[in-house]
Structures are given as C-alpha cells and as structure tokens.
Amino acid sequence: MTIKVNQKVNMNTDVILKESFRLVGNEYGYENVNAEFVAFKEFKVKWQRSYKWADFQVSDYLMDAPKEVIEGLARTLMAKIAGSEKRPYSEEMCQWVTADEFAKFKQPIYIRRSRDLARTHEGKTRDLKKSFQRLKILGLVKDDPQTVITWTKEPNIRRVGYCSVLMKVLAISSVFDNEEIPEFVLDYVLYHEYVHMTQGLIFFGKEHDEDFIELERLHPRSKEAEDWLNKLCLYL
C-alpha cells in the first residue's frame, strides 16, 4: 500500500474526514457528528458524545490516509461508542498503519513531538546499542534499521521503558544509565520493550498475555532482573 507524505491539512483530506464520520455517525443515529485532525504525539483518537451528537479528534498521522482507511476507522469507533457491536479495525487501516512506509515517514514527526526523548543511545555510563548487541549475541533480538533506540531525558521511575510499535521507537529510562545497576537489568528492560515491538499492534486484548510472558522468559536472567527491579521499586 502506497503512503503519500503530506503533513498539511488540506481541504480534501479534511472534507473526507468530516464526511466519513458524519455519514457513519448518521447510520448509528447521531444527528450531528464532527471530526478534525489534531497533532497528538501518540497515534490516537479522542471523542466526546451525547445522545445525538459526537465530536472526534483524530491523530494527524492519518491525514494522508486513503478514504477507505478513514471510513474504516469511523465505523470501528462509532460501533464502539454505540455499544452495539465490537467491530475490529479494518484490514485497510491495519495494513496502512503497519506498513514500513508509515514508520519511515511518521517516525521523525513522532520523535520531534516526544519532548521526553534524549534522542541518543549513548548515555553517561551505558550505551543502549551495546545493550542491544548483548541481546543479539543471546539470540533474543534481530537488527531492524528502522528502529530507533533512545534514552529518555529524565530518569523516569514510573515508566522505565516504552515503545511505539507503529513508529518503531524503543525508549528506556535514563535511570538505568547508572553503573550501580547491573547491565543485565538494563538488557532485560530493553528486551521487554523489544518483545512488545515484535508482537505488533494490539488493538484489543492484554499486552502482557501468556505469549508475551513466554517470550519474556527466554531472557536467561529474567527472574534475577525482575528481583532487581522490585528491589529498586521500578516496574515494567
């Protein structure tokens, strides 16, 4: 699927968004439906509604999406808020947002909007690329030239690691850029986020399901690393 890069909201894409949501909303009994693109950092949609009206704020990462992708999103969301059925995201949308071209063109925008990212793998005492190489030697990870691995600016303790599956960004809290914390603990945290990345996009269901836990346990020092995290009051 071809992705056209255009981060400016033009009349055509704005009309497609508004008309798609209005028409689908009318099918579900909503008389007044509005939708607009918003420059969220994350790929997400927010909405408000009452008995007869609904208002949607849609991530502008979709502003250059084909009409069928926008319509599919509208149908999924309207079904969700109406509570009449659990409609999965359309195949067209899933293919579009998981295409390599999407990450290639949207990743720089995501990184620019992510003010918490240091935008470097090199820390004061630890290097995330060296951590990744150690995991690679263990046979746990594979190189992906599109994936960006970076420290956070601040030593976050509530969110010690996270990843954006769509944007292919792995972020690790700089709290681990510390010689007093063993390297294998850092490696385990990075591997945890890598597993999220390889599992792909999860629209519904648990992120830490049995399959995830099974993959996580492939790290030879997973139990020891989790004991360290608990001792430091840091949680994944």
SULMODA-V421339 format. One record per backbone hydrogen bond with DSSP energy under -0.5 kcal/mol. NH is the residue of the N-H (numbers start at 1). CO is the residue of the C=O. Records with the same first field share a line. If there is no record, write none. Layout:
NH: CO + CO
This chain:
4: 2 + 64
6: 4
10: 8
14: 10
15: 11
16: 12
17: 13
18: 14
19: 15
20: 16
21: 17
22: 18
23: 19
24: 20
25: 21
26: 22
27: 23
28: 24 + 25
29: 26
30: 25
31: 29 + 52
32: 52
34: 54
36: 56
38: 58
40: 38
44: 42
46: 57
48: 55
50: 53
54: 32
55: 48
56: 34
57: 46
58: 36 + 56
59: 44
60: 38
62: 59
63: 60
65: 62
69: 66
70: 66
71: 67
72: 68
73: 69
74: 70
75: 71
76: 72
77: 73
78: 74
79: 75
80: 76
81: 77
82: 78
83: 79
84: 79
85: 79
87: 85
88: 86
94: 90
95: 91
96: 92
97: 93
98: 94
99: 96
102: 99
103: 99
104: 100
105: 101
106: 102
107: 103
110: 106
111: 107
112: 108
113: 109
114: 110
115: 113
117: 114
118: 151
119: 151
123: 121 + 126
128: 121
131: 127
132: 128
133: 129
134: 130
135: 131
136: 132
137: 133
138: 134
139: 136
140: 135
141: 135
147: 144
148: 168
150: 170
151: 120
152: 172
153: 116
156: 154
160: 235
162: 171
164: 169
165: 163
168: 164
169: 164
170: 148
171: 162 + 169
172: 150
173: 160
174: 154
176: 173
177: 174
178: 176
181: 178
182: 180
185: 182
186: 182
187: 183
188: 184
189: 185
190: 186
191: 187
192: 188
193: 189
194: 190
195: 191
196: 192
197: 193
198: 194
199: 195
200: 196 + 197
203: 201
209: 207
213: 209
214: 210
215: 211
216: 212
217: 213
218: 215
219: 216
222: 219
225: 221
226: 222
227: 223
228: 224
229: 225
230: 226
231: 227
232: 228
233: 230
234: 229
235: 157
